[in-house]
Every structure is written in structure tokens, then in C-alpha cells.
Amino acid sequence: MSKNLRDYAEYGSLGISWVLTSVAAVYLAHKGGAWIDAKLGTDPAFTLVGLIVGILMSLLSLVQQLQRIESTWRKKKQDQRKGDSDSDGESPTRGRLR
């Protein structure tokens, strides 16, 4: 698989995962808030709290996924740099300066 296609697949899966997580979190938090409102007779209060909690949970999930991708990207970048400088067994500037 080419590097470009792999990058698109990685970010595409991030988008799909975030959308599904967001829908589930917002729906469940909304329904939970509506259920509490029905039991206590406080119609919009817990429904709104549930919506806000669901949105915050989905944003937290997105941030965690982005941090995971960024740390993987940084590790790959470091490994590439280390591989470039160690590829010939000499320092990158050795033999160039005279």
C-alpha cells in the first residue's frame, strides 16, 4: 500500500470513528438526561446537561485519537531521522567538510 493511501485510510478511519463515537455519546447522554427529566419532572434541565456531556465526551475522544496519531507520526519521524544518520555508519557531515 502506498504511503499516500495509508495516510488517507488512517485519517478516514479517524473521521468515521469520531462520527460514530459522537453520535453514540450524544444520543446516550441525551436519552439519559431525558430519562432523568421524566423521573424528576425537570423537563429540559437534564436533557440539556446530557447533550453537553455527550458533546464534551465526543470532543475528548477526538483529542485522544489525534494525540495517538501525532505520537505515532512523531515516532516515525524520529525513526526516519535516526535511520538517515545511521545508514552509512558515519555522521552526516563526515567527509563533506575539508
C-alpha positions as CSV (number, residue, x, y, z in Angstrom):
1,M,0.0,0.0,0.0
2,S,1.4,3.4,-0.9
3,K,2.2,5.9,1.8
4,N,-0.4,8.4,0.5
5,L,-3.1,5.8,0.5
6,R,-2.2,4.7,4.0
7,D,-2.4,8.3,5.3
8,Y,-5.8,8.7,3.7
9,A,-7.0,5.5,5.3
10,E,-5.7,6.5,8.7
11,Y,-7.4,9.9,8.6
12,G,-10.6,8.4,7.1
13,S,-10.8,5.9,9.8
14,L,-10.3,8.7,12.4
15,G,-13.2,10.6,10.9
16,I,-15.6,7.6,10.8
17,S,-14.6,6.6,14.3
18,W,-15.2,10.1,15.6
19,V,-18.5,10.5,13.9
20,L,-19.8,7.1,15.3
21,T,-18.4,7.9,18.8
22,S,-20.0,11.4,18.7
23,V,-23.4,10.0,17.6
24,A,-23.4,7.3,20.3
25,A,-22.2,9.6,23.1
26,V,-24.6,12.4,22.3
27,Y,-27.6,10.0,21.8
28,L,-26.9,8.1,25.0
29,A,-26.3,11.2,27.1
30,H,-29.4,12.9,25.7
31,K,-31.6,9.8,26.4
32,G,-30.1,9.5,29.9
33,G,-30.9,13.2,30.6
34,A,-34.4,12.8,29.2
35,W,-35.0,9.7,31.4
36,I,-33.9,11.6,34.5
37,D,-36.1,14.6,33.5
38,A,-39.1,12.2,33.1
39,K,-38.4,10.7,36.6
40,L,-37.9,14.1,38.4
41,G,-40.2,16.3,36.3
42,T,-37.5,18.7,35.4
43,D,-38.1,18.6,31.7
44,P,-35.3,20.4,29.8
45,A,-32.6,20.6,32.5
46,F,-31.0,17.1,32.4
47,T,-31.7,16.7,28.7
48,L,-29.5,19.8,28.1
49,V,-26.9,18.6,30.6
50,G,-26.9,15.2,28.8
51,L,-26.4,16.9,25.4
52,I,-23.5,19.0,26.7
53,V,-21.9,15.9,28.4
54,G,-22.2,14.0,25.1
55,I,-20.6,16.7,23.1
56,L,-17.8,17.0,25.6
57,M,-17.2,13.3,25.5
58,S,-17.0,13.3,21.7
59,L,-14.5,16.1,21.7
60,L,-12.4,14.3,24.3
61,S,-12.5,11.2,22.2
62,L,-11.3,13.2,19.1
63,V,-8.5,14.8,21.1
64,Q,-7.3,11.5,22.4
65,Q,-7.3,10.0,18.9
66,L,-5.4,12.9,17.4
67,Q,-2.8,12.7,20.2
68,R,-2.4,9.0,19.4
69,I,-1.9,9.7,15.7
70,E,0.5,12.6,16.5
71,S,2.7,10.5,18.8
72,T,2.8,7.7,16.1
73,W,3.8,10.3,13.5
74,R,6.5,11.8,15.7
75,K,7.9,8.4,16.4
76,K,8.0,7.5,12.7
77,K,9.7,10.9,12.0
78,Q,12.4,10.2,14.7
79,D,13.0,6.7,13.4
80,Q,13.5,8.1,9.9
81,R,15.9,10.8,11.1
82,K,17.8,8.2,13.1
83,G,17.9,5.8,10.2
84,D,19.1,8.5,7.8
85,S,22.1,9.5,10.1
86,D,22.9,5.8,10.9
87,S,22.5,4.5,7.4
88,D,26.2,4.8,6.3
89,G,27.6,4.3,9.8
90,E,29.2,7.7,9.7
91,S,28.0,11.1,10.9
92,P,26.1,13.1,8.2
93,T,28.8,15.8,8.0
94,R,31.8,13.5,7.9
95,G,33.7,13.6,4.7
96,R,31.9,16.6,3.4
97,L,34.0,19.3,5.2
98,R,37.5,19.7,4.1
